[in-house]
Amino acid sequence: MTQNHCLVTSRLGVRRACVEDAPFIHSLWTSPDVMRCVGFPNGLDTSVGAITQQIERSANSNFGPLLIAESLETSARIGQCKIGAPDSEGICEPDIKLDPAHWGVGYGSELWRAMIDHAFTHSEARIVQGTPNRANLASVRMQRGSGMEIVDEGVFEPNLSFDPSAIAVPYFTFQVTRLQWLTAQGSS
Ligand SMILES: CC(C)(COP(=O)(O)OP(=O)(O)OC[C@H]1O[C@@H](n2cnc3c(N)ncnc32)[C@H](O)[C@@H]1OP(=O)(O)O)[C@@H](O)C(=O)NCCC(=O)NCCS
């Protein structure tokens, strides 16, 4: 692991975002392709300046900061992710947004598994959870392939005062418990 990577996979290193990453994160968050499945068909209405401030605000947080996944081979930015601290029920909910130029070559699955491992090894999380759009086949398959199971489903209603073009998102709740994760570690 290089000094500035908080986790590594076979092809990716994950590091804290710095202000120079704000334009890249902006390109992801304003992309309809990236944001459609999470309820924002026009992308988020945000600015590079607002994202810069968010990076600066989370600079000293252990679990909260925006993270960048980059290629170990070229250092090219592949996507943005977040692990997040466990909530009051011990549930940790990571998130990944990859650059569409790098979809479909296994980076999402590689990163998702590593983020689950990181959450269980670096926090007291009882459960790691994901809530993909039911229509987001890549995310659903990524979560199923990481050993998570569907435990519930529902619909996220949009907050139209935040974004009038936001849409409802029918989702599955995928979870893996610490015991299931430990059991899978033992059998691999
Ligand atoms: C969801 C996302 C992270 C997946 O990353 P990825 O690197 O493209 O996914 P992978 O290449 O690891 O593929 C994961 C699985 O989905 C499958 N898959 C990939 N693209 C697919 C597609 N367009 N349609 C159906 N299945 C697809 C793969 O075959 C693989 O399944 P398998 O392991 O059963 O063979 C990425 O598409 C993304 O960032 N999307 C936008 C943001 C988003 O939706 N984030 C998820 C929030 S829950």
The ligand as an SDF file (V2000), in Angstrom:
LIG
                    3D

 48 50  0  0  0  0  0  0  0  0999 V2000
  -22.6900    0.5410  -10.4050 C   0  0  0  0  0  0  0  0  0  0  0  0
  -21.2280    0.6590  -10.7940 C   0  0  0  0  0  0  0  0  0  0  0  0
  -20.4090    1.0580   -9.5600 C   0  0  0  0  0  0  0  0  0  0  0  0
  -20.7630   -0.7200  -11.3060 C   0  0  0  0  0  0  0  0  0  0  0  0
  -19.3780   -0.6640  -11.5940 O   0  0  0  0  0  0  0  0  0  0  0  0
  -18.7300   -1.4800  -12.8060 P   0  0  0  0  0  0  0  0  0  0  0  0
  -17.2690   -1.4460  -12.6410 O   0  0  0  0  0  0  0  0  0  0  0  0
  -19.2970   -0.9780  -14.0800 O   0  0  0  0  0  0  0  0  0  0  0  0
  -19.2960   -2.9500  -12.5120 O   0  0  0  0  0  0  0  0  0  0  0  0
  -18.5140   -4.3340  -12.7690 P   0  0  0  0  0  0  0  0  0  0  0  0
  -17.7980   -4.2750  -14.0680 O   0  0  0  0  0  0  0  0  0  0  0  0
  -17.7460   -4.6780  -11.5550 O   0  0  0  0  0  0  0  0  0  0  0  0
  -19.7520   -5.3280  -12.9290 O   0  0  0  0  0  0  0  0  0  0  0  0
  -20.5400   -5.7290  -11.8410 C   0  0  0  0  0  0  0  0  0  0  0  0
  -21.5410   -6.7700  -12.3040 C   0  0  0  0  0  0  0  0  0  0  0  0
  -22.5330   -6.1520  -13.1340 O   0  0  0  0  0  0  0  0  0  0  0  0
  -22.5100   -6.7120  -14.4410 C   0  0  0  0  0  0  0  0  0  0  0  0
  -22.7090   -5.5820  -15.3470 N   0  0  0  0  0  0  0  0  0  0  0  0
  -21.8300   -4.5950  -15.6290 C   0  0  0  0  0  0  0  0  0  0  0  0
  -22.4220   -3.7100  -16.4560 N   0  0  0  0  0  0  0  0  0  0  0  0
  -23.6730   -4.1580  -16.6810 C   0  0  0  0  0  0  0  0  0  0  0  0
  -24.7760   -3.6600  -17.4350 C   0  0  0  0  0  0  0  0  0  0  0  0
  -24.6930   -2.5410  -18.1430 N   0  0  0  0  0  0  0  0  0  0  0  0
  -25.9360   -4.3770  -17.4270 N   0  0  0  0  0  0  0  0  0  0  0  0
  -26.0300   -5.5160  -16.7140 C   0  0  0  0  0  0  0  0  0  0  0  0
  -25.0330   -6.0290  -15.9570 N   0  0  0  0  0  0  0  0  0  0  0  0
  -23.8610   -5.3450  -15.9550 C   0  0  0  0  0  0  0  0  0  0  0  0
  -21.1740   -7.3930  -14.5890 C   0  0  0  0  0  0  0  0  0  0  0  0
  -21.2170   -8.4600  -15.5080 O   0  0  0  0  0  0  0  0  0  0  0  0
  -20.9480   -7.8720  -13.1670 C   0  0  0  0  0  0  0  0  0  0  0  0
  -21.7660   -8.9980  -12.9040 O   0  0  0  0  0  0  0  0  0  0  0  0
  -21.1620  -10.4610  -12.6120 P   0  0  0  0  0  0  0  0  0  0  0  0
  -20.0970  -10.2280  -11.5440 O   0  0  0  0  0  0  0  0  0  0  0  0
  -22.3290  -11.2110  -12.1120 O   0  0  0  0  0  0  0  0  0  0  0  0
  -20.5990  -10.8860  -13.9290 O   0  0  0  0  0  0  0  0  0  0  0  0
  -21.0160    1.7150  -11.9360 C   0  0  0  0  0  0  0  0  0  0  0  0
  -21.7950    1.3210  -13.0290 O   0  0  0  0  0  0  0  0  0  0  0  0
  -21.3970    3.1220  -11.5170 C   0  0  0  0  0  0  0  0  0  0  0  0
  -20.5760    3.8510  -10.9580 O   0  0  0  0  0  0  0  0  0  0  0  0
  -22.6500    3.5380  -11.8340 N   0  0  0  0  0  0  0  0  0  0  0  0
  -23.1360    4.9030  -11.5490 C   0  0  0  0  0  0  0  0  0  0  0  0
  -23.3280    5.1900  -10.0690 C   0  0  0  0  0  0  0  0  0  0  0  0
  -24.1100    4.1000   -9.3800 C   0  0  0  0  0  0  0  0  0  0  0  0
  -25.1380    3.6500   -9.8570 O   0  0  0  0  0  0  0  0  0  0  0  0
  -23.5750    3.6820   -8.2250 N   0  0  0  0  0  0  0  0  0  0  0  0
  -24.1640    2.6400   -7.4210 C   0  0  0  0  0  0  0  0  0  0  0  0
  -24.9600    3.2130   -6.3280 C   0  0  0  0  0  0  0  0  0  0  0  0
  -25.7250    1.8970   -5.3780 S   0  0  0  0  0  0  0  0  0  0  0  0
  1  2  1  0
  2  3  1  0
  2  4  1  0
  2 36  1  0
  4  5  1  0
  5  6  1  0
  6  7  2  0
  6  8  1  0
  6  9  1  0
  9 10  1  0
 10 11  2  0
 10 12  1  0
 10 13  1  0
 13 14  1  0
 14 15  1  0
 15 16  1  0
 15 30  1  0
 16 17  1  0
 17 18  1  0
 17 28  1  0
 18 19  1  0
 18 27  1  0
 19 20  2  0
 20 21  1  0
 21 22  1  0
 21 27  2  0
 22 23  1  0
 22 24  2  0
 24 25  1  0
 25 26  2  0
 26 27  1  0
 28 29  1  0
 28 30  1  0
 30 31  1  0
 31 32  1  0
 32 33  2  0
 32 34  1  0
 32 35  1  0
 36 37  1  0
 36 38  1  0
 38 39  2  0
 38 40  1  0
 40 41  1  0
 41 42  1  0
 42 43  1  0
 43 44  2  0
 43 45  1  0
 45 46  1  0
 46 47  1  0
 47 48  1  0
M  END
$$$$
